[in-house]
Amino acid sequence: MAARRAAFEKRVREMLAKAGFPEAATQDAIIAYMAGEEQAKNSMRNAARRLVFAVHWDVPPERLVELIGAFKKAREDNELRAKTALAELDEKIRFSTNPRLEAVLLISGILGGEGLRLEIIGGRNTAPRENPQRPRNDRERERDREQRANDEAPRENADGEAGNLKDSQKKEAPPAQP
């Protein structure tokens, strides 16, 4: 678990550095914020899990009411904690006055939790292309050319004659009626 966490932190630090934010203090504040968010998610998951099990195992209504109350309280506590944590993060790194930093935090999913999780800064762009029919690079263009050449290459048909596969699949027209 610690190794996975360390690897995750390393990826976040690399992404931030490539985006132009190599300062350790900025990176540390962001990672601390993310750790707090993860702990809060665990708290919410636990409350939700207890509620789901209660519904599944058909617990008495009194106990279900208690669990619903606990879930609502956990959600309210999480919302308050999230606002406070976000304000503290902004106080430390001033992302609200730095549009580039705020953009990086938003699209990476660090802020808002609803991020697209695009790894555009880490070297891999997972964003959808404007025109999916057009290849992105020379390697894809070459692969497409080879594919078209293979599709149009002469092949043997069922009778062993060389010819375009598409031509061999064509049916002969019926003889004309006199």
N, CA and C atoms as an extended XYZ file, in Angstrom:
534
Properties=species:S:1:pos:R:3:atomname:S:1:resname:S:1:resid:I:1 pbc="F F F"
N         0.828       -1.191        0.000 N   MET     1
C         0.000        0.000        0.000 CA  MET     1
C         0.874        1.256        0.000 C   MET     1
N         1.925        1.240        0.801 N   ALA     2
C         2.825        2.393        0.864 CA  ALA     2
C         3.550        2.582       -0.465 C   ALA     2
N         3.899        1.482       -1.115 N   ALA     3
C         4.584        1.574       -2.409 CA  ALA     3
C         3.657        2.175       -3.458 C   ALA     3
N         2.401        1.779       -3.421 N   ARG     4
C         1.431        2.308       -4.376 CA  ARG     4
C         1.231        3.810       -4.142 C   ARG     4
N         1.152        4.182       -2.874 N   ARG     5
C         0.979        5.601       -2.520 CA  ARG     5
C         2.196        6.409       -2.977 C   ARG     5
N         3.396        5.870       -2.762 N   ALA     6
C         4.625        6.560       -3.169 CA  ALA     6
C         4.672        6.727       -4.691 C   ALA     6
N         4.272        5.692       -5.412 N   ALA     7
C         4.258        5.769       -6.875 CA  ALA     7
C         3.244        6.815       -7.352 C   ALA     7
N         2.093        6.862       -6.703 N   PHE     8
C         1.081        7.850       -7.048 CA  PHE     8
C         1.603        9.259       -6.804 C   PHE     8
N         2.217        9.483       -5.644 N   GLU     9
C         2.767       10.798       -5.328 CA  GLU     9
C         3.838       11.192       -6.335 C   GLU     9
N         4.644       10.230       -6.746 N   LYS    10
C         5.693       10.507       -7.726 CA  LYS    10
C         5.077       10.963       -9.049 C   LYS    10
N         4.002       10.280       -9.487 N   ARG    11
C         3.334       10.673      -10.733 CA  ARG    11
C         2.748       12.077      -10.624 C   ARG    11
N         2.144       12.384       -9.487 N   VAL    12
C         1.561       13.719       -9.291 CA  VAL    12
C         2.663       14.771       -9.326 C   VAL    12
N         3.764       14.502       -8.640 N   ARG    13
C         4.877       15.459       -8.628 CA  ARG    13
C         5.449       15.660      -10.038 C   ARG    13
N         5.590       14.583      -10.790 N   GLU    14
C         6.097       14.693      -12.158 CA  GLU    14
C         5.140       15.504      -13.026 C   GLU    14
N         3.837       15.237      -12.881 N   MET    15
C         2.842       15.966      -13.655 CA  MET    15
C         2.898       17.457      -13.336 C   MET    15
N         2.993       17.787      -12.039 N   LEU    16
C         3.062       19.195      -11.636 CA  LEU    16
C         4.347       19.853      -12.136 C   LEU    16
N         5.454       19.136      -12.059 N   ALA    17
C         6.726       19.694      -12.530 CA  ALA    17
C         6.676       19.954      -14.035 C   ALA    17
N         6.124       19.024      -14.801 N   LYS    18
C         6.020       19.204      -16.250 CA  LYS    18
C         5.078       20.341      -16.608 C   LYS    18
N         4.116       20.613      -15.730 N   ALA    19
C         3.179       21.708      -15.968 CA  ALA    19
C         3.768       23.052      -15.571 C   ALA    19
N         4.953       23.039      -14.975 N   GLY    20
C         5.611       24.274      -14.614 CA  GLY    20
C         5.523       24.618      -13.138 C   GLY    20
N         5.266       23.610      -12.303 N   PHE    21
C         5.165       23.838      -10.865 CA  PHE    21
C         6.083       22.871      -10.116 C   PHE    21
N         7.409       23.089      -10.213 N   PRO    22
C         8.357       22.171       -9.587 CA  PRO    22
C         8.616       22.445       -8.103 C   PRO    22
N         8.028       23.527       -7.564 N   GLU    23
C         8.299       23.901       -6.176 CA  GLU    23
C         7.794       22.830       -5.225 C   GLU    23
N         8.659       22.395       -4.323 N   ALA    24
C         8.312       21.339       -3.370 CA  ALA    24
C         7.169       21.766       -2.456 C   ALA    24
N         7.148       23.023       -2.045 N   ALA    25
C         6.091       23.488       -1.143 CA  ALA    25
C         4.719       23.388       -1.810 C   ALA    25
N         4.638       23.752       -3.074 N   THR    26
C         3.373       23.649       -3.816 CA  THR    26
C         2.961       22.187       -3.947 C   THR    26
N         3.903       21.360       -4.348 N   GLN    27
C         3.607       19.935       -4.519 CA  GLN    27
C         3.207       19.291       -3.198 C   GLN    27
N         3.906       19.617       -2.120 N   ASP    28
C         3.584       19.051       -0.807 CA  ASP    28
C         2.175       19.445       -0.371 C   ASP    28
N         1.811       20.700       -0.583 N   ALA    29
C         0.476       21.166       -0.193 CA  ALA    29
C        -0.605       20.438       -0.984 C   ALA    29
N        -0.363       20.243       -2.267 N   ILE    30
C        -1.347       19.559       -3.112 CA  ILE    30
C        -1.482       18.102       -2.697 C   ILE    30
N        -0.374       17.443       -2.428 N   ILE    31
C        -0.413       16.035       -2.025 CA  ILE    31
C        -1.085       15.883       -0.662 C   ILE    31
N        -0.822       16.804        0.252 N   ALA    32
C        -1.485       16.758        1.562 CA  ALA    32
C        -2.995       16.951        1.392 C   ALA    32
N        -3.376       17.857        0.511 N   TYR    33
C        -4.801       18.081        0.232 CA  TYR    33
C        -5.436       16.801       -0.327 C   TYR    33
N        -4.743       16.157       -1.261 N   MET    34
C        -5.260       14.930       -1.861 CA  MET    34
C        -5.396       13.816       -0.819 C   MET    34
N        -4.451       13.741        0.110 N   ALA    35
C        -4.520       12.722        1.163 CA  ALA    35
C        -5.741       12.957        2.047 C   ALA    35
N        -6.001       14.214        2.378 N   GLY    36
C        -7.188       14.536        3.162 CA  GLY    36
C        -8.467       14.194        2.436 C   GLY    36
N        -8.488       14.456        1.131 N   GLU    37
C        -9.668       14.119        0.324 CA  GLU    37
C        -9.886       12.606        0.301 C   GLU    37
N        -8.815       11.854        0.208 N   GLU    38
C        -8.934       10.394        0.178 CA  GLU    38
C        -9.459        9.861        1.503 C   GLU    38
N        -8.989       10.418        2.610 N   GLN    39
C        -9.498       10.001        3.922 CA  GLN    39
C       -10.983       10.315        4.043 C   GLN    39
N       -11.378       11.469        3.549 N   ALA    40
C       -12.798       11.840        3.606 CA  ALA    40
C       -13.632       10.898        2.747 C   ALA    40
N       -13.112       10.528        1.590 N   LYS    41
C       -13.836        9.580        0.735 CA  LYS    41
C       -14.004        8.246        1.448 C   LYS    41
N       -12.977        7.825        2.170 N   ASN    42
C       -13.077        6.568        2.914 CA  ASN    42
C       -14.164        6.645        3.977 C   ASN    42
N       -14.264        7.773        4.655 N   SER    43
C       -15.298        7.963        5.659 CA  SER    43
C       -16.682        7.883        5.020 C   SER    43
N       -16.841        8.541        3.889 N   MET    44
C       -18.129        8.496        3.175 CA  MET    44
C       -18.420        7.085        2.665 C   MET    44
N       -17.403        6.414        2.145 N   ARG    45
C       -17.592        5.041        1.655 CA  ARG    45
C       -18.046        4.118        2.776 C   ARG    45
N       -17.440        4.272        3.960 N   ASN    46
C       -17.813        3.420        5.088 CA  ASN    46
C       -19.262        3.655        5.499 C   ASN    46
N       -19.679        4.913        5.561 N   ALA    47
C       -21.072        5.222        5.917 CA  ALA    47
C       -22.018        4.674        4.850 C   ALA    47
N       -21.659        4.830        3.596 N   ALA    48
C       -22.497        4.322        2.508 CA  ALA    48
C       -22.540        2.793        2.524 C   ALA    48
N       -21.397        2.167        2.781 N   ARG    49
C       -21.332        0.708        2.824 CA  ARG    49
C       -22.238        0.155        3.929 C   ARG    49
N       -22.206        0.773        5.102 N   ARG    50
C       -23.088        0.323        6.190 CA  ARG    50
C       -24.555        0.461        5.801 C   ARG    50
N       -24.885        1.539        5.123 N   LEU    51
C       -26.266        1.757        4.697 CA  LEU    51
C       -26.680        0.731        3.640 C   LEU    51
N       -25.822        0.450        2.710 N   VAL    52
C       -26.122       -0.553        1.670 CA  VAL    52
C       -26.328       -1.929        2.301 C   VAL    52
N       -25.436       -2.314        3.201 N   PHE    53
C       -25.593       -3.613        3.868 CA  PHE    53
C       -26.891       -3.677        4.656 C   PHE    53
N       -27.249       -2.578        5.303 N   ALA    54
C       -28.490       -2.560        6.083 CA  ALA    54
C       -29.698       -2.782        5.182 C   ALA    54
N       -29.687       -2.155        4.020 N   VAL    55
C       -30.799       -2.344        3.078 CA  VAL    55
C       -30.791       -3.777        2.557 C   VAL    55
N       -29.607       -4.278        2.222 N   HIS    56
C       -29.490       -5.623        1.667 CA  HIS    56
C       -29.917       -6.700        2.664 C   HIS    56
N       -29.524       -6.537        3.917 N   TRP    57
C       -29.807       -7.558        4.930 CA  TRP    57
C       -31.118       -7.312        5.676 C   TRP    57
N       -31.883       -6.353        5.196 N   ASP    58
C       -33.219       -6.120        5.734 CA  ASP    58
C       -33.210       -5.922        7.249 C   ASP    58
N       -32.436       -4.933        7.701 N   VAL    59
C       -32.356       -4.638        9.130 CA  VAL    59
C       -33.636       -3.936        9.583 C   VAL    59
N       -33.891       -3.908       10.875 N   PRO    60
C       -35.096       -3.243       11.379 CA  PRO    60
C       -35.110       -1.757       11.015 C   PRO    60
N       -36.285       -1.193       10.836 N   PRO    61
C       -36.392        0.221       10.445 CA  PRO    61
C       -35.702        1.187       11.413 C   PRO    61
N       -35.702        0.872       12.701 N   GLU    62
C       -35.050        1.757       13.668 CA  GLU    62
C       -33.552        1.876       13.380 C   GLU    62
N       -32.935        0.755       13.098 N   ARG    63
C       -31.499        0.744       12.798 CA  ARG    63
C       -31.231        1.444       11.466 C   ARG    63
N       -32.123        1.255       10.506 N   LEU    64
C       -31.981        1.900        9.205 CA  LEU    64
C       -32.051        3.425        9.361 C   LEU    64
N       -32.944        3.902       10.200 N   VAL    65
C       -33.050        5.342       10.463 CA  VAL    65
C       -31.738        5.859       11.060 C   VAL    65
N       -31.144        5.111       11.988 N   GLU    66
C       -29.857        5.500       12.571 CA  GLU    66
C       -28.771        5.602       11.501 C   GLU    66
N       -28.727        4.612       10.608 N   LEU    67
C       -27.700        4.584        9.563 CA  LEU    67
C       -27.911        5.702        8.544 C   LEU    67
N       -29.159        6.018        8.243 N   ILE    68
C       -29.448        7.127        7.332 CA  ILE    68
C       -28.950        8.426        7.957 C   ILE    68
N       -29.234        8.602        9.248 N   GLY    69
C       -28.752        9.791        9.952 CA  GLY    69
C       -27.241        9.879        9.954 C   GLY    69
N       -26.581        8.747       10.172 N   ALA    70
C       -25.114        8.723       10.176 CA  ALA    70
C       -24.561        9.070        8.791 C   ALA    70
N       -25.215        8.575        7.754 N   PHE    71
C       -24.771        8.869        6.391 CA  PHE    71
C       -24.936       10.358        6.089 C   PHE    71
N       -26.096       10.919        6.434 N   LYS    72
C       -26.334       12.348        6.185 CA  LYS    72
C       -25.334       13.210        6.952 C   LYS    72
N       -25.045       12.830        8.193 N   LYS    73
C       -24.078       13.583        8.998 CA  LYS    73
C       -22.683       13.491        8.377 C   LYS    73
N       -22.303       12.299        7.926 N   ALA    74
C       -20.996       12.129        7.285 CA  ALA    74
C       -20.913       12.983        6.022 C   ALA    74
N       -21.996       13.046        5.263 N   ARG    75
C       -22.014       13.852        4.039 CA  ARG    75
C       -21.889       15.343        4.372 C   ARG    75
N       -22.648       15.811        5.384 N   GLU    76
C       -22.570       17.218        5.780 CA  GLU    76
C       -21.183       17.565        6.311 C   GLU    76
N       -20.637       16.681        7.142 N   ASP    77
C       -19.285       16.895        7.671 CA  ASP    77
C       -18.270       16.955        6.539 C   ASP    77
N       -18.441       16.099        5.552 N   ASN    78
C       -17.520       16.062        4.418 CA  ASN    78
C       -17.613       17.348        3.607 C   ASN    78
N       -18.805       17.857        3.401 N   GLU    79
C       -18.954       19.096        2.641 CA  GLU    79
C       -18.280       20.264        3.360 C   GLU    79
N       -18.468       20.343        4.666 N   LEU    80
C       -17.846       21.410        5.457 CA  LEU    80
C       -16.327       21.262        5.443 C   LEU    80
N       -15.839       20.042        5.635 N   ARG    81
C       -14.415       19.779        5.625 CA  ARG    81
C       -13.813       20.120        4.269 C   ARG    81
N       -14.541       19.780        3.180 N   ALA    82
C       -14.037       20.041        1.832 CA  ALA    82
C       -13.886       21.540        1.580 C   ALA    82
N       -14.858       22.324        2.019 N   LYS    83
C       -14.761       23.777        1.844 CA  LYS    83
C       -13.575       24.342        2.614 C   LYS    83
N       -13.408       23.873        3.831 N   THR    84
C       -12.296       24.343        4.664 CA  THR    84
C       -10.959       23.931        4.054 C   THR    84
N       -10.860       22.689        3.614 N   ALA    85
C        -9.608       22.194        3.034 CA  ALA    85
C        -9.267       22.942        1.754 C   ALA    85
N       -10.264       23.226        0.942 N   LEU    86
C       -10.036       23.959       -0.307 CA  LEU    86
C        -9.549       25.375       -0.011 C   LEU    86
N       -10.157       26.025        0.980 N   ALA    87
C        -9.722       27.383        1.368 CA  ALA    87
C        -8.289       27.355        1.897 C   ALA    87
N        -7.950       26.334        2.678 N   GLU    88
C        -6.586       26.222        3.201 CA  GLU    88
C        -5.579       25.984        2.078 C   GLU    88
N        -5.953       25.154        1.116 N   LEU    89
C        -5.059       24.903       -0.020 CA  LEU    89
C        -4.844       26.189       -0.811 C   LEU    89
N        -5.915       26.923       -1.054 N   ASP    90
C        -5.790       28.172       -1.799 CA  ASP    90
C        -4.928       29.170       -1.040 C   ASP    90
N        -5.034       29.178        0.275 N   GLU    91
C        -4.216       30.067        1.090 CA  GLU    91
C        -2.732       29.710        0.964 C   GLU    91
N        -2.444       28.422        0.865 N   LYS    92
C        -1.048       27.970        0.786 CA  LYS    92
C        -0.436       28.187       -0.592 C   LYS    92
N        -1.184       27.845       -1.654 N   ILE    93
C        -0.575       27.869       -2.995 CA  ILE    93
C        -1.188       28.916       -3.922 C   ILE    93
N        -2.228       29.576       -3.488 N   ARG    94
C        -2.858       30.658       -4.253 CA  ARG    94
C        -3.250       30.227       -5.674 C   ARG    94
N        -3.895       29.091       -5.805 N   PHE    95
C        -4.298       28.627       -7.129 CA  PHE    95
C        -5.371       29.522       -7.745 C   PHE    95
N        -6.192       30.172       -6.916 N   SER    96
C        -7.269       31.019       -7.461 CA  SER    96
C        -6.730       32.264       -8.155 C   SER    96
N        -5.478       32.612       -7.900 N   THR    97
C        -4.866       33.759       -8.579 CA  THR    97
C        -3.891       33.310       -9.668 C   THR    97
N        -3.791       32.018       -9.877 N   ASN    98
C        -2.901       31.462      -10.891 CA  ASN    98
C        -3.735       30.573      -11.814 C   ASN    98
N        -4.249       31.129      -12.918 N   PRO    99
C        -5.141       30.359      -13.795 CA  PRO    99
C        -4.528       29.063      -14.322 C   PRO    99
N        -3.240       29.082      -14.606 N   ARG   100
C        -2.592       27.866      -15.123 CA  ARG   100
C        -2.611       26.750      -14.076 C   ARG   100
N        -2.271       27.082      -12.841 N   LEU   101
C        -2.282       26.091      -11.768 CA  LEU   101
C        -3.702       25.599      -11.515 C   LEU   101
N        -4.644       26.503      -11.488 N   GLU   102
C        -6.032       26.088      -11.261 CA  GLU   102
C        -6.517       25.178      -12.379 C   GLU   102
N        -6.159       25.491      -13.611 N   ALA   103
C        -6.551       24.650      -14.743 CA  ALA   103
C        -5.962       23.251      -14.621 C   ALA   103
N        -4.685       23.178      -14.253 N   VAL   104
C        -4.029       21.873      -14.091 CA  VAL   104
C        -4.719       21.073      -12.989 C   VAL   104
N        -5.026       21.722      -11.882 N   LEU   105
C        -5.680       21.028      -10.767 CA  LEU   105
C        -7.098       20.583      -11.132 C   LEU   105
N        -7.786       21.377      -11.922 N   LEU   106
C        -9.153       21.008      -12.318 CA  LEU   106
C        -9.167       19.832      -13.291 C   LEU   106
N        -8.382       19.923      -14.360 N   ILE   107
C        -8.450       18.858      -15.364 CA  ILE   107
C        -7.814       17.560      -14.893 C   ILE   107
N        -6.947       17.652      -13.898 N   SER   108
C        -6.351       16.420      -13.367 CA  SER   108
C        -7.246       15.777      -12.317 C   SER   108
N        -8.321       16.480      -11.924 N   GLY   109
C        -9.250       15.925      -10.945 CA  GLY   109
C        -8.866       16.182       -9.515 C   GLY   109
N        -7.814       16.948       -9.287 N   ILE   110
C        -7.391       17.238       -7.923 CA  ILE   110
C        -8.382       18.192       -7.256 C   ILE   110
N        -8.818       19.189       -7.988 N   LEU   111
C        -9.858       20.090       -7.483 CA  LEU   111
C       -11.211       19.638       -8.004 C   LEU   111
N       -12.188       19.694       -7.168 N   GLY   112
C       -13.545       19.402       -7.587 CA  GLY   112
C       -13.900       17.938       -7.581 C   GLY   112
N       -12.937       17.075       -7.643 N   GLY   113
C       -13.213       15.648       -7.625 CA  GLY   113
C       -13.940       15.139       -8.856 C   GLY   113
N       -14.366       16.042       -9.713 N   GLU   114
C       -15.100       15.657      -10.910 CA  GLU   114
C       -14.219       15.804      -12.142 C   GLU   114
N       -12.926       15.842      -11.951 N   GLY   115
C       -11.994       16.100      -13.044 CA  GLY   115
C       -12.058       15.051      -14.125 C   GLY   115
N       -11.558       15.429      -15.256 N   LEU   116
C       -11.542       14.538      -16.405 CA  LEU   116
C       -10.424       13.521      -16.315 C   LEU   116
N        -9.496       13.736      -15.416 N   ARG   117
C        -8.341       12.863      -15.221 CA  ARG   117
C        -7.536       12.704      -16.517 C   ARG   117
N        -7.401       13.796      -17.238 N   LEU   118
C        -6.593       13.761      -18.444 CA  LEU   118
C        -5.133       13.839      -18.057 C   LEU   118
N        -4.330       13.044      -18.680 N   GLU   119
C        -2.900       13.067      -18.398 CA  GLU   119
C        -2.195       13.835      -19.500 C   GLU   119
N        -2.699       15.016      -19.793 N   ILE   120
C        -2.143       15.785      -20.900 CA  ILE   120
C        -0.768       16.344      -20.582 C   ILE   120
N        -0.445       16.479      -19.316 N   ILE   121
C         0.826       17.069      -18.953 CA  ILE   121
C         1.868       15.981      -18.750 C   ILE   121
N         1.427       14.804      -18.403 N   GLY   122
C         2.340       13.711      -18.132 CA  GLY   122
C         2.873       13.029      -19.371 C   GLY   122
N         2.571       13.544      -20.547 N   GLY   123
C         3.135       12.978      -21.760 CA  GLY   123
C         2.143       12.199      -22.583 C   GLY   123
N         1.010       11.839      -22.021 N   ARG   124
C         0.038       11.045      -22.760 CA  ARG   124
C        -1.254       11.843      -22.809 C   ARG   124
N        -1.719       12.160      -24.005 N   ASN   125
C        -2.948       12.936      -24.136 CA  ASN   125
C        -4.093       11.963      -24.380 C   ASN   125
N        -4.960       11.847      -23.399 N   THR   126
C        -6.084       10.926      -23.520 CA  THR   126
C        -7.353       11.649      -23.912 C   THR   126
N        -7.225       12.922      -24.274 N   ALA   127
C        -8.407       13.685      -24.675 CA  ALA   127
C        -8.906       13.181      -26.024 C   ALA   127
N       -10.218       13.227      -26.245 N   PRO   128
C       -10.731       12.791      -27.532 CA  PRO   128
C       -10.247       13.713      -28.647 C   PRO   128
N        -9.979       13.136      -29.796 N   ARG   129
C        -9.521       13.930      -30.929 CA  ARG   129
C       -10.713       14.631      -31.561 C   ARG   129
N       -10.438       15.770      -32.212 N   GLU   130
C       -11.509       16.503      -32.879 CA  GLU   130
C       -12.081       15.675      -34.013 C   GLU   130
N       -11.225       15.031      -34.782 N   ASN   131
C       -11.673       14.214      -35.902 CA  ASN   131
C       -11.074       12.822      -35.741 C   ASN   131
N       -11.851       11.882      -35.222 N   PRO   132
C       -11.281       10.554      -34.985 CA  PRO   132
C       -10.895        9.818      -36.263 C   PRO   132
N       -11.352       10.297      -37.417 N   GLN   133
C       -11.016        9.638      -38.677 CA  GLN   133
C        -9.608       10.007      -39.138 C   GLN   133
N        -9.082       11.141      -38.680 N   ARG   134
C        -7.767       11.594      -39.095 CA  ARG   134
C        -6.712       11.060      -38.136 C   ARG   134
N        -5.682       10.383      -38.641 N   PRO   135
C        -4.620        9.865      -37.768 CA  PRO   135
C        -3.923       10.986      -37.021 C   PRO   135
N        -3.401       10.666      -35.847 N   ARG   136
C        -2.746       11.669      -35.019 CA  ARG   136
C        -1.291       11.902      -35.391 C   ARG   136
N        -0.628       10.898      -35.952 N   ASN   137
C         0.799       11.068      -36.181 CA  ASN   137
C         1.237       10.250      -37.391 C   ASN   137
N         2.522       10.371      -37.733 N   ASP   138
C         3.047        9.693      -38.922 CA  ASP   138
C         2.920        8.184      -38.820 C   ASP   138
N         3.147        7.640      -37.628 N   ARG   139
C         3.058        6.190      -37.460 CA  ARG   139
C         1.646        5.694      -37.781 C   ARG   139
N         0.644        6.420      -37.330 N   GLU   140
C        -0.737        6.024      -37.625 CA  GLU   140
C        -1.059        6.198      -39.104 C   GLU   140
N        -0.540        7.267      -39.713 N   ARG   141
C        -0.758        7.456      -41.160 CA  ARG   141
C        -0.161        6.290      -41.944 C   ARG   141
N         1.063        5.906      -41.569 N   GLU   142
C         1.728        4.792      -42.258 CA  GLU   142
C         0.954        3.498      -42.068 C   GLU   142
N         0.473        3.252      -40.849 N   ARG   143
C        -0.315        2.049      -40.582 CA  ARG   143
C        -1.591        2.041      -41.425 C   ARG   143
N        -2.238        3.192      -41.557 N   ASP   144
C        -3.446        3.277      -42.375 CA  ASP   144
C        -3.147        3.030      -43.846 C   ASP   144
N        -2.014        3.582      -44.339 N   ARG   145
C        -1.624        3.330      -45.735 CA  ARG   145
C        -1.386        1.841      -45.982 C   ARG   145
N        -0.681        1.189      -45.061 N   GLU   146
C        -0.421       -0.246      -45.189 CA  GLU   146
C        -1.726       -1.039      -45.171 C   GLU   146
N        -2.649       -0.645      -44.306 N   GLN   147
C        -3.931       -1.343      -44.227 CA  GLN   147
C        -4.695       -1.206      -45.541 C   GLN   147
N        -4.707        0.011      -46.114 N   ARG   148
C        -5.402        0.203      -47.393 CA  ARG   148
C        -4.726       -0.609      -48.494 C   ARG   148
N        -3.385       -0.634      -48.495 N   ALA   149
C        -2.663       -1.405      -49.511 CA  ALA   149
C        -2.983       -2.889      -49.382 C   ALA   149
N        -3.058       -3.398      -48.158 N   ASN   150
C        -3.402       -4.804      -47.950 CA  ASN   150
C        -4.831       -5.097      -48.388 C   ASN   150
N        -5.728       -4.165      -48.153 N   ASP   151
C        -7.123       -4.358      -48.548 CA  ASP   151
C        -7.278       -4.401      -50.065 C   ASP   151
N        -6.431       -3.639      -50.775 N   GLU   152
C        -6.542       -3.562      -52.226 CA  GLU   152
C        -5.611       -4.539      -52.939 C   GLU   152
N        -4.782       -5.259      -52.211 N   ALA   153
C        -3.822       -6.184      -52.823 CA  ALA   153
C        -4.558       -7.367      -53.453 C   ALA   153
N        -4.011       -7.876      -54.577 N   PRO   154
C        -4.628       -9.049      -55.205 CA  PRO   154
C        -4.570      -10.257      -54.276 C   PRO   154
N        -5.639      -10.995      -54.239 N   ARG   155
C        -5.706      -12.207      -53.424 CA  ARG   155
C        -6.315      -13.313      -54.266 C   ARG   155
N        -6.072      -14.530      -53.817 N   GLU   156
C        -6.679      -15.643      -54.529 CA  GLU   156
C        -8.125      -15.776      -54.113 C   GLU   156
N        -8.972      -16.019      -55.117 N   ASN   157
C       -10.371      -16.241      -54.779 CA  ASN   157
C       -10.590      -17.733      -54.531 C   ASN   157
N       -11.805      -18.124      -54.332 N   ALA   158
C       -12.107      -19.517      -53.991 CA  ALA   158
C       -11.701      -20.483      -55.102 C   ALA   158
N       -11.620      -20.005      -56.354 N   ASP   159
C       -11.244      -20.872      -57.478 CA  ASP   159
C        -9.740      -20.916      -57.684 C   ASP   159
N        -8.980      -20.246      -56.806 N   GLY   160
C        -7.528      -20.259      -56.918 CA  GLY   160
C        -7.004      -19.230      -57.886 C   GLY   160
N        -7.874      -18.359      -58.409 N   GLU   161
C        -7.437      -17.335      -59.341 CA  GLU   161
C        -7.029      -16.094      -58.567 C   GLU   161
N        -5.995      -15.421      -59.050 N   ALA   162
C        -5.562      -14.186      -58.406 CA  ALA   162
C        -6.542      -13.086      -58.775 C   ALA   162
N        -6.813      -12.254      -57.848 N   GLY   163
C        -7.718      -11.125      -58.113 CA  GLY   163
C        -8.041      -10.409      -56.818 C   GLY   163
N        -8.642       -9.274      -56.967 N   ASN   164
C        -9.027       -8.496      -55.807 CA  ASN   164
C       -10.136       -9.240      -55.081 C   ASN   164
N       -10.025       -9.356      -53.785 N   LEU   165
C       -11.012      -10.078      -52.989 CA  LEU   165
C       -12.401       -9.522      -53.213 C   LEU   165
N       -12.483       -8.213      -53.342 N   LYS   166
C       -13.786       -7.603      -53.553 CA  LYS   166
C       -14.359       -8.020      -54.901 C   LYS   166
N       -13.470       -8.121      -55.936 N   ASP   167
C       -13.945       -8.554      -57.248 CA  ASP   167
C       -14.434       -9.994      -57.200 C   ASP   167
N       -13.768      -10.835      -56.419 N   SER   168
C       -14.155      -12.238      -56.359 CA  SER   168
C       -15.476      -12.423      -55.628 C   SER   168
N       -15.836      -11.442      -54.836 N   GLN   169
C       -17.089      -11.544      -54.109 CA  GLN   169
C       -18.271      -11.049      -54.925 C   GLN   169
N       -17.990      -10.367      -56.048 N   LYS   170
C       -19.073       -9.872      -56.879 CA  LYS   170
C       -19.741      -11.034      -57.591 C   LYS   170
N       -21.043      -10.943      -57.700 N   LYS   171
C       -21.780      -11.980      -58.416 CA  LYS   171
C       -21.942      -11.567      -59.866 C   LYS   171
N       -21.903      -12.555      -60.706 N   GLU   172
C       -22.068      -12.249      -62.131 CA  GLU   172
C       -23.521      -11.896      -62.387 C   GLU   172
N       -23.705      -10.987      -63.302 N   ALA   173
C       -25.062      -10.567      -63.655 CA  ALA   173
C       -25.741      -11.721      -64.382 C   ALA   173
N       -27.030      -11.918      -64.187 N   PRO   174
C       -27.722      -12.980      -64.909 CA  PRO   174
C       -27.761      -12.656      -66.390 C   PRO   174
N       -27.794      -13.677      -67.230 N   PRO   175
C       -27.823      -13.428      -68.681 CA  PRO   175
C       -29.068      -12.628      -69.050 C   PRO   175
N       -28.898      -11.787      -70.062 N   ALA   176
C       -29.996      -10.927      -70.500 CA  ALA   176
C       -31.100      -11.777      -71.148 C   ALA   176
N       -32.305      -11.413      -70.906 N   GLN   177
C       -33.471      -12.108      -71.498 CA  GLN   177
C       -33.681      -11.607      -72.917 C   GLN   177
N       -33.908      -12.523      -73.927 N   PRO   178
C       -34.133      -12.061      -75.317 CA  PRO   178
C       -35.503      -11.501      -75.511 C   PRO   178
